[in-house]
């Protein structure tokens, strides 16, 4: 009886050892079932921090969900997303330029497009038909705008009356209608989303939207090539299934 019990114990031990060895040999670095991703602060409809939703977060969850991976988000101000990505032990970051380069960082294909615009109050009668027209005006822009909007934009803000970049994009809109700045620079969908629920009081003032910037695609970046490839694959799948368009329609219609 004792010999039989020892044989069973030996078999179970060998089975357990082989199972662990198999798992170790077939689990690549970065192939965790749960991924931590750096994201910016709330900027509806793209990021809604309160319940981890919004266009970009839903796209991430849907793309990786197709591959049985769970995604959690760490929210930091947009101006600190890249530094946080490199400092913290996380798997990736959303909303980076497609040409972003850094050692051991793997950038995805573009997965989202932003349309930045300038917005002014109609009472000011500004003629803003190109980026140069922003000169000699007070402006409040989204964080890191000077890094993303090109040399012509930088030249314009260098001759502006006052220029600020802030993380809270809802505050940008508030400052415009409070006459604390003359022009705000932000994505048109962020502006429209805010105005849907703020159409009375001071927000009822007429305004003009100036389409002076080109649309800009954004990618994601990962610290492991495998996760970048999985994300690209997941995006293709949800586009083919129609899930991607359903997410866009959910927030933009």
Buried (B, 14 or more C-beta within 10 A) or exposed (E): EEEEEEEEEEEEEEEEEEEEEEEEEEEEEBEBEEBBBBBBBBBBBBBBBEEBBBBBBBBBBBBBBBEEBEBEBBBBBBBBBBEBBEEEEBBBBBBBBBEBEEEEBBBBEBBBEBBBBBBBBEEEEBEBEEBEBBBEBBBBBBBBBBEBBBEEBEEBBEEBEEBBBBBBBBBBBBBBBEEEBBBBBBBBBBBEBBBEEBEEEEBEEEBBEBEBBEEBEBBBBBBBEEBBEBBBEBBBBBBEEEBBEEBBEEBEE
